[in-house]
Amino acid sequence: MEFKNYFQYKVFENGDVFNSKNQKLKPQRNGFYELYLLGKKRKIRCSHIVLFAFGIYPLRFKQQVKHIDGNVFNNSLNNLKW
């Protein structure tokens, strides 16, 4: 399974995110991860992390992510689009 590095995290195509200690991160109930990026704690949606890690960026600022199958908990790369 392919993964990309996103700062100090590994992001897999199926939506899994691992920290530098190879521990799988669990999103909060609201679908956000709390990550440390550039020395600051940030809350980022799981779907955004997956798209950003694989180099897929929005065409417009604040564009929303669409889950193709309608399941917001399915954050696999092939289920997401802007």
Phi and psi restraints in degrees (value plus and minus 20) as a CYANA .aco file:
   2 GLU   PHI     -98.7   -58.7
   2 GLU   PSI     123.4   163.4
   3 PHE   PHI    -158.1  -118.1
   3 PHE   PSI     141.2   181.2
   4 LYS   PHI    -147.8  -107.8
   4 LYS   PSI     129.5   169.5
   5 ASN   PHI    -105.2   -65.2
   5 ASN   PSI     113.4   153.4
   6 TYR   PHI    -149.0  -109.0
   6 TYR   PSI      79.8   119.8
   7 PHE   PHI      36.0    76.0
   7 PHE   PSI    -143.4  -103.4
   8 GLN   PHI    -116.2   -76.2
   8 GLN   PSI      -2.5    37.5
   9 TYR   PHI    -133.3   -93.3
   9 TYR   PSI     131.8   171.8
  10 LYS   PHI    -124.1   -84.1
  10 LYS   PSI     108.6   148.6
  11 VAL   PHI    -138.2   -98.2
  11 VAL   PSI     104.7   144.7
  12 PHE   PHI    -119.2   -79.2
  12 PHE   PSI     138.1   178.1
  13 GLU   PHI     -77.6   -37.6
  13 GLU   PSI     -50.2   -10.2
  14 ASN   PHI    -101.7   -61.7
  14 ASN   PSI     -19.6    20.4
  15 GLY   PHI      79.3   119.3
  15 GLY   PSI     -21.6    18.4
  16 ASP   PHI     -94.8   -54.8
  16 ASP   PSI     122.2   162.2
  17 VAL   PHI    -146.9  -106.9
  17 VAL   PSI     110.8   150.8
  18 PHE   PHI    -141.1  -101.1
  18 PHE   PSI     124.8   164.8
  19 ASN   PHI    -105.7   -65.7
  19 ASN   PSI    -195.4  -155.4
  20 SER   PHI     -87.9   -47.9
  20 SER   PSI     -36.1     3.9
  21 LYS   PHI    -114.8   -74.8
  21 LYS   PSI      -6.5    33.5
  22 ASN   PHI      39.6    79.6
  22 ASN   PSI      13.0    53.0
  23 GLN   PHI    -118.5   -78.5
  23 GLN   PSI     110.2   150.2
  24 LYS   PHI     -91.7   -51.7
  24 LYS   PSI     109.6   149.6
  25 LEU   PHI    -106.5   -66.5
  25 LEU   PSI     124.8   164.8
  26 LYS   PHI    -129.7   -89.7
  26 LYS   PSI     109.9   149.9
  27 PRO   PHI     -89.9   -49.9
  27 PRO   PSI     134.5   174.5
  28 GLN   PHI     -89.1   -49.1
  28 GLN   PSI     151.6   191.6
  29 ARG   PHI     -80.4   -40.4
  29 ARG   PSI     -45.9    -5.9
  30 ASN   PHI    -106.3   -66.3
  30 ASN   PSI     -15.2    24.8
  31 GLY   PHI      67.9   107.9
  31 GLY   PSI     -11.3    28.7
  32 PHE   PHI    -120.6   -80.6
  32 PHE   PSI     127.2   167.2
  33 TYR   PHI    -122.2   -82.2
  33 TYR   PSI     127.3   167.3
  34 GLU   PHI    -122.4   -82.4
  34 GLU   PSI      90.7   130.7
  35 LEU   PHI    -139.6   -99.6
  35 LEU   PSI     133.0   173.0
  36 TYR   PHI    -117.7   -77.7
  36 TYR   PSI      92.6   132.6
  37 LEU   PHI    -141.8  -101.8
  37 LEU   PSI     104.2   144.2
  38 LEU   PHI      34.5    74.5
  38 LEU   PSI      18.9    58.9
  39 GLY   PHI      61.8   101.8
  39 GLY   PSI     -18.0    22.0
  40 LYS   PHI    -142.1  -102.1
  40 LYS   PSI     123.9   163.9
  41 LYS   PHI     -98.5   -58.5
  41 LYS   PSI     105.8   145.8
  42 ARG   PHI    -149.1  -109.1
  42 ARG   PSI     128.5   168.5
  43 LYS   PHI    -123.3   -83.3
  43 LYS   PSI     102.2   142.2
  44 ILE   PHI    -153.2  -113.2
  44 ILE   PSI     116.6   156.6
  45 ARG   PHI     -84.6   -44.6
  45 ARG   PSI     122.5   162.5
  46 CYS   PHI     -76.5   -36.5
  46 CYS   PSI     -63.8   -23.8
  47 SER   PHI     -83.0   -43.0
  47 SER   PSI     -55.9   -15.9
  48 HIS   PHI     -88.2   -48.2
  48 HIS   PSI     -61.0   -21.0
  49 ILE   PHI     -79.7   -39.7
  49 ILE   PSI     -64.8   -24.8
  50 VAL   PHI     -82.2   -42.2
  50 VAL   PSI     -68.0   -28.0
  51 LEU   PHI     -85.5   -45.5
  51 LEU   PSI     -64.6   -24.6
  52 PHE   PHI     -82.8   -42.8
  52 PHE   PSI     -62.8   -22.8
  53 ALA   PHI     -81.6   -41.6
  53 ALA   PSI     -54.1   -14.1
  54 PHE   PHI    -114.2   -74.2
  54 PHE   PSI      -5.9    34.1
  55 GLY   PHI      55.5    95.5
  55 GLY   PSI       5.2    45.2
  56 ILE   PHI    -127.2   -87.2
  56 ILE   PSI      90.6   130.6
  57 TYR   PHI    -132.6   -92.6
  57 TYR   PSI     134.6   174.6
  58 PRO   PHI     -89.9   -49.9
  58 PRO   PSI     132.2   172.2
  59 LEU   PHI     -97.7   -57.7
  59 LEU   PSI     -49.7    -9.7
  60 ARG   PHI    -145.6  -105.6
  60 ARG   PSI     133.0   173.0
  61 PHE   PHI     -84.4   -44.4
  61 PHE   PSI     118.0   158.0
  62 LYS   PHI      42.8    82.8
  62 LYS   PSI       7.3    47.3
  63 GLN   PHI     -92.4   -52.4
  63 GLN   PSI     120.8   160.8
  64 GLN   PHI    -107.5   -67.5
  64 GLN   PSI     129.2   169.2
  65 VAL   PHI    -102.8   -62.8
  65 VAL   PSI     117.5   157.5
  66 LYS   PHI    -128.2   -88.2
  66 LYS   PSI     113.2   153.2
  67 HIS   PHI    -114.9   -74.9
  67 HIS   PSI      94.9   134.9
  68 ILE   PHI     -78.3   -38.3
  68 ILE   PSI     -61.8   -21.8
  69 ASP   PHI    -106.6   -66.6
  69 ASP   PSI     -20.3    19.7
  70 GLY   PHI      63.3   103.3
  70 GLY   PSI     -24.8    15.2
  71 ASN   PHI    -113.6   -73.6
  71 ASN   PSI      87.9   127.9
  72 VAL   PHI     -89.8   -49.8
  72 VAL   PSI     -32.1     7.9
  73 PHE   PHI    -110.9   -70.9
  73 PHE   PSI     -27.6    12.4
  74 ASN   PHI    -112.7   -72.7
  74 ASN   PSI      76.3   116.3
  75 ASN   PHI    -123.7   -83.7
  75 ASN   PSI       8.7    48.7
  76 SER   PHI     -91.3   -51.3
  76 SER   PSI     129.6   169.6
  77 LEU   PHI     -76.9   -36.9
  77 LEU   PSI     -60.2   -20.2
  78 ASN   PHI     -95.7   -55.7
  78 ASN   PSI     -21.4    18.6
  79 ASN   PHI    -126.0   -86.0
  79 ASN   PSI     -19.4    20.6
  80 LEU   PHI    -136.2   -96.2
  80 LEU   PSI     124.0   164.0
  81 LYS   PHI    -175.5  -135.5
  81 LYS   PSI     139.3   179.3
